[in-house]
């Protein structure tokens, strides 16, 4: 069931967001509103996808092409209205008037609009033989939405915007979702007759439906899930939608065998994957493409960003980004992993440890109060508390290599670039500046000075 073209309307400012950022670039569950709509529309494989921009046009166009490099960018002129946006789009993508077949049109501020709803709409449109079909929803509180006015046969006569509706029309609870399918030739004729004779002085796309009734039937298809077609006008609505969406995600994972102690304080984004019998404790944020293995325990108060946590690992009160934590590893509390870390099985990164581009072998432990950056540590080594890998010389980042079965004393500093062999022992307080061979012991000699009677008796 082919879509000849899809038009996404992303020209508005969204003044009620009270933001310097265009409304469509605000995010829900880690993705912009525009990106979410584009993803759902792209799932229908339209032959051509156009995004109409105006407010901060370059910024919105850049986001659109980052989501889909093949998207056609249409610049709306200063004439306001959704009808004008579609006029500009059709003028660019169908300048010769030869486009045929269904044209899908949707707003860009409906973050939960899903591909299944769009497919159902398209299938209904094609099967009914309508010249145009509008996607509708029935709401308990339709305030702010255009009302669907039907004739006695159930066909759509017109859509009346809230500001233009009379008391009878305002009582209608079936509303316009700003999603439509038009046959291309019907759309071209309908938008050619638009004007701005209305309360807002805009070219309404809704008026095109009324125009379309003169050339064929106009149908309406009601969305099964009103949440999927709910729009965002301000941050209150955005937060409410995000909460409902997150609740559904948590319920999905709980039904798949994941324990989530408190869904109200646990946030999980769409692309996260979680294995059976994992446990997510309160206050945790699982973001991006994070993967959590079976029987792993995440939280409480843990953030994962594009992280991979293998089975049976424990990550407590920590932030892990762009890193891989091996099976049965133990992380935290208060551990910070910047991108690029690889931690082996049964390894440990304990309290107040920071790592960056560190490769930690199986069974190796960095228990507490340490920084390991641009370093490789072999298997079954132990790093004493307060150890620092000094990887930056002021110009370049340099690597440190520490072997397997190494015992690092407390309060050591490894000055990169430096290589320490296997089975090495370092003394407490050592500063390791030069390579150390296998099986050696290294320490820094410090002279201890004691000055007796240093403090006058009256201060004791």
Secondary structure, DSSP 8 states (H G I E B T S, - for coil): ---SEEEEE-----GGG--SS-GGGSEETTEEHHHHHHHHHHTT--S-EEEEE-TTHHHHHHHHHHH-TT-EEEE--SS-SHHHHHHHHHHHHTTTS---SEEEEEES--TT--HHHHHHHHHHHHHHT-SEEEEEEE-S--TTS-EEEE-TTS-EEEEE-GGG--HHHHT--EEEEEEEEEEHHHHHHHHHT----STT----SHHHHHHHTTTS-EEEEE-S-GGGG----SHHHHHHHHHHHHHHHHHHHHHTT-EES-GGG-EE-TT-EE-TT-EE-TT-EEETT-EE-TT-EE-SS-EEES-EE-TT-EEES-EEES-EE-TT-EEESS-EE-SS-EE-TT-EEEET-EEEEEEE-TT-EEEES-EEEEEEE-TT-EE-TT-EEE-B-SS-B--EEE-SS-EE-TT-EEESSEEE-TT-EE-TT-EE-S-B-TT-EE---------TT-S-GGG-
